[in-house]
Amino acid sequence: MLTRTIFEGLGDFITWAMQLWPWIGNNANILFSVVITVALIYWIRQMLQHQAAGEK
């Protein structure tokens, strides 16, 4: 009986959480894209600074 209650509660939570995916999905993609773009710009600037200083 206890196991059934745990799994039913878990199932209800997962069902509720899946209703949020359409809203979260696109915003998460935008956030990841922005973070990756900023990181790449920072990395390229650091590489150019090292190249200008004559470092490898």
Protein Blocks (a to p, Z undefined) as FASTA:
>chain_A
ZZmmmmmmmmmmmmmmmmmmmmmmmmmmmmmmmmmmmmmmmmmmmmmmmmmnopZZ
